[in-house]
Amino acid sequence: MIKAQRGTKDILGDEILIWQKIENSAKEVFQNACFNRIQTPIFEATELFNRGVGDSTDIVNKEMYTFCVGGINKDETSITLRPENTAGVVRSYIEHNIQRQSPPQKFWYFGPMFRYERPQAGRQRQFHQVGVEMFGVADAAADAEVIMTAVELLKSLGLNDLEVELNSLGCKNCKDDYKTSIKKVLEPYLEELCDDCKMRFEKNPLRILDCKNENCQKIFEKEEVKKVIFGDYVCEECKDHFDKLTSYLDNLNIKYSKNKLLVRGLDYYNRTVFEIKSNLLGSQSAVCGGGRYDGLVEMLGGQPTPAIGFAMGVERLASLMEKIEPQKIDYYIVSNNTIEAMKLAQKLRRNGKTADYCTQNKKFTKQLEKASKVANKALILGEDEINQGFYSVKDLNTSEQNKVFDFEML
Ligand code: HAM
């Protein structure tokens, strides 16, 4: 038997009801906040992620589904299944010259992403993200708008007790100072760091702070290292930006905590980064991750454009949500005349009702049994009903039965 690939999952049965709720709530919350839906391709040029996500990240180094298409005598093109959607949305933003329109430009998306990770609870190889990207506003109001939108979506899904964690990575200048100080203080311990951190030391020292390795954690606990990690390194402008954001959030009554160790796993961030976590999710506790990426549009060939966004993992959201009971349909048509039942179902469905009927010519009693399982009402269409032009409607909750002569009264 051929089975689903490791790290992938079929979504069906009761679970699909939860997924539909997530997608419908996202649509409502994002549309109310004036984000427009965007759908970008599932594969892109590999170069987009190498440059966009960053070639020092685990995503680009270890986790991309990359392959070459073309073949003998054709141009070989390296393409990659998208591991995330920010780079794709930025590519689309530049390609369609959306920056000509007056800012802000706000987009939302929902779709599959692919990362070749070691599968475990909450971590898959094909997973789904629902997220937003907002372009054109440098002020911290955009950061607050995006975080508020994330919190509203979580609230609309009934997920209230989640922790918002915030940090500022600073701008290019202060970030570089911070990186230099971290390298300096960690240099004497370089040999003791794990292999990943040794590589990060050269390519992206901030990512070292995210390491969960026990040995590395012990090094971070040393007084002189702690002093640098938790030191005040962001410049005045970045500090003002962060203070403005926290004051907006205070006014919106959005609770948060500051986490200096929050650095995120993608290279494009500057200033605000944030995650929303649940302590019910074990080690993969983040349901949402996001931040500001003011340099990315320019880096990918567009005009300098400030931007910020987030993405939530749909599987992780779904695992936190309560089971949804399937709803009964409006009518189950009980009839031995398949053509008449079919025509009536067509008419009811066109009228916005949920309706079904028997396509297998089963006995009347079997059809009634089915009706009582799946529907609120049975619509009986026997010979009398067809000849005399009425419908017998049985309320399956009360067992009351009525004759209805006018279709509009159904
Ligand atoms: P990310 O933190 O890599 O950020 O992913 C966002 C969320 O996707 C995570 O918090 C998690 O819920 C979910 N997720 C990530 N990887 C997996 C996985 N292997 N299995 C299940 N769920 C997963 C980004 O992707 C950025 N593009 C977010 C962003 C948008 N930043 C700015 N705009």
Residues whose N, C-alpha, C, O or C-beta is under 5 A from the ligand:
A	BS01	HAM	E84 N85 T86 R115 E117 G122 R123 Q124 F127 V132 A286 V287 C288 G289 G290 G291 I308 G309 F310 A311 M312 G313 R316
